[in-house]
Amino acid sequence: MALVSSNNKVLVEAYAPAEGTVRLIKQAALVVAGIALLAVMAKIKIPMWPVAISMGTFAVLTIGAAYGPRLGLVTIMGYMILGALGMDLFQNSSAEVNGLTYMMGGTGGYLVGYVLAVVLMGYAARAGWDRSVGKMALAMLAANAVMYIPGVLWLGQLYGFDQPILQWGLYPFLIGDALKLALAALLLPALWKLIGSART
């Protein structure tokens, strides 16, 4: 990845520049909006073969790229903390199954992967990779791997590595993830083109 410079703006820094208190208010609003987006998108399922596509990972990837590593990390951690406190924010959580009980189940490793993917996408965007469809696709491919590695390892830890954990936790999702990756890789560069270059 290219050398990261503090002068490289991410998408949310490209509009309404602010300093001091106004900047903090803007960042707080972005965190709240990001958590809300993560929660809503996690519940959206699009019919697809062999399994329905959840838009939660799409939200994770785009927030990481749009917010950058620091604000993205604060946002995803806020989402995780609220989920741990029992709010029904996750893809398959419910009023009956939520909080730490849900997070320590089969999806626990993927939730760890969400945090890692947000940070990775944030650094990729800070390096300017979000201006190029090709580089954005590569970054998102790496971020998907970062999500799946702890997810699959956690499934193995829970159920045993002698089980078909790849058939459970990886292979069925690859087609849907490829479509989401392509959509997200097109979205960020297109948004940059709309607002123009904001690199200082």
C-alpha positions in Angstrom: 0.0 0.0 0.0 1.2 3.5 -0.8 2.7 5.6 1.9 0.0 7.1 4.0 0.1 10.9 4.4 -1.9 12.9 7.0 -2.7 15.3 4.2 -4.7 12.7 2.3 -8.4 13.4 3.0 -11.0 10.7 3.2 -14.5 11.3 1.8 -16.2 12.7 4.9 -13.4 15.3 5.2 -13.9 16.5 1.7 -17.0 18.6 2.5 -17.9 21.2 5.1 -14.4 21.6 6.5 -14.6 22.4 10.2 -12.3 23.1 13.2 -12.7 23.0 16.9 -16.2 22.5 18.4 -17.9 22.4 15.0 -15.5 19.6 13.9 -16.3 17.6 17.0 -20.1 18.0 16.4 -19.7 16.9 12.8 -17.7 13.9 13.8 -20.2 12.9 16.5 -23.0 13.2 14.0 -21.1 11.0 11.6 -20.6 8.4 14.2 -24.3 8.3 15.1 -25.2 8.2 11.4 -22.7 5.4 10.8 -24.0 3.3 13.6 -27.5 3.7 12.4 -26.5 2.8 8.8 -24.7 -0.3 10.1 -27.7 -1.4 12.1 -30.2 -0.9 9.2 -28.0 -2.5 6.6 -27.3 -5.5 8.8 -31.0 -6.3 8.7 -31.3 -6.0 4.9 -31.2 -9.4 3.1 -31.4 -9.6 -0.7 -32.6 -13.0 -2.1 -29.7 -14.7 -3.8 -28.3 -18.2 -4.5 -27.0 -20.0 -2.5 -27.7 -17.7 0.4 -29.3 -14.3 0.8 -27.0 -11.4 0.6 -26.7 -9.3 3.8 -25.8 -5.7 3.2 -24.0 -5.4 6.6 -20.6 -6.1 5.2 -21.2 -3.6 2.4 -21.8 -0.9 5.1 -18.7 -2.0 7.0 -16.5 -1.6 3.9 -17.9 1.7 2.8 -17.9 3.3 6.2 -14.3 2.3 6.7 -13.4 3.9 3.4 -15.5 7.0 3.7 -14.6 7.7 7.4 -11.0 6.8 7.5 -9.2 4.6 10.2 -9.9 6.7 13.3 -13.4 7.8 12.8 -14.3 4.5 11.3 -12.9 2.6 14.3 -14.8 4.8 16.7 -18.0 4.1 14.7 -17.6 0.4 14.5 -16.7 0.1 18.2 -19.7 2.2 19.1 -21.8 -0.3 17.1 -20.2 -3.2 18.9 -20.6 -1.7 22.3 -24.3 -1.0 21.7 -24.7 -4.5 20.4 -23.0 -5.9 23.5 -25.3 -4.0 25.7 -28.3 -5.9 24.1 -29.5 -3.7 21.3 -30.8 -5.6 18.3 -28.3 -4.3 15.8 -26.7 -7.4 14.3 -27.7 -9.4 11.3 -29.4 -12.3 13.1 -29.8 -10.9 16.6 -33.2 -10.5 18.0 -35.0 -9.5 21.2 -34.4 -13.0 22.5 -30.9 -13.5 21.3 -28.6 -10.5 21.6 -25.8 -8.9 23.5 -22.7 -10.8 24.5 -24.5 -14.1 24.1 -25.0 -13.5 20.5 -21.6 -12.0 20.0 -19.9 -15.1 21.4 -21.8 -17.4 19.1 -21.0 -18.4 15.6 -20.8 -14.8 14.3 -18.3 -13.7 16.9 -15.2 -14.0 14.7 -16.8 -12.1 11.9 -17.6 -9.2 14.2 -13.9 -9.1 15.1 -13.2 -9.1 11.4 -15.6 -6.1 10.9 -13.4 -4.0 13.2 -10.2 -5.1 11.4 -11.8 -4.5 8.0 -12.9 -1.0 8.9 -9.4 0.0 10.0 -7.8 -1.5 6.9 -10.3 0.2 4.6 -9.7 3.5 6.4 -5.9 3.3 5.9 -6.5 2.4 2.2 -8.7 5.4 1.7 -6.2 7.6 3.6 -3.6 6.5 1.1 -5.8 7.5 -1.8 -6.9 4.1 -2.9 -10.6 5.2 -2.8 -10.0 7.3 -5.9 -9.3 4.3 -8.1 -11.8 1.5 -8.9 -8.9 -1.0 -9.3 -7.2 -0.1 -6.0 -10.5 0.1 -4.2 -11.3 -3.4 -5.4 -8.0 -4.7 -4.1 -8.4 -3.0 -0.8 -11.9 -4.5 -0.4 -10.7 -7.9 -1.4 -8.1 -7.7 1.4 -10.7 -6.4 3.8 -13.0 -9.3 3.0 -10.2 -11.7 3.8 -9.6 -9.9 7.0 -13.3 -10.4 7.9 -13.3 -14.1 7.0 -10.1 -15.3 8.6 -11.2 -14.6 12.3 -14.7 -15.7 11.4 -13.7 -19.1 10.1 -11.1 -19.6 12.8 -13.8 -18.9 15.5 -16.2 -21.4 13.9 -13.4 -23.9 14.0 -12.8 -23.1 17.7 -16.5 -23.4 18.5 -17.4 -26.5 16.5 -14.1 -28.2 15.8 -11.7 -27.9 12.8 -12.8 -31.4 11.7 -16.1 -29.9 10.7 -16.9 -28.4 7.3 -16.4 -24.9 8.5 -15.5 -23.5 5.1 -18.8 -24.9 3.7 -20.6 -23.2 6.7 -18.8 -19.9 6.9 -17.1 -19.1 3.6 -18.1 -20.7 0.4 -21.8 -19.9 0.4 -21.1 -16.2 0.7 -18.5 -15.7 -2.0 -20.8 -14.9 -4.8 -22.8 -12.3 -2.8 -19.6 -10.8 -1.4 -18.1 -10.4 -4.9 -21.2 -8.4 -6.0 -21.0 -6.2 -2.9 -17.2 -5.7 -3.4 -17.8 -4.6 -7.0 -20.6 -2.2 -5.9 -18.5 -0.6 -3.2 -15.4 -0.4 -5.3 -17.4 1.6 -7.9 -19.2 3.8 -5.4 -16.3 5.5 -3.6 -14.4 6.6 -6.7 -17.7 7.8 -8.3 -18.5 9.9 -5.2 -15.0 11.5 -5.4 -15.7 12.4 -9.0 -18.9 14.1 -8.0 -17.4 16.3 -5.3 -14.0 16.8 -7.0 -10.6 16.4 -5.5 -10.3 17.5 -1.9 -6.7 16.4 -1.3 -4.7 19.1 0.4 
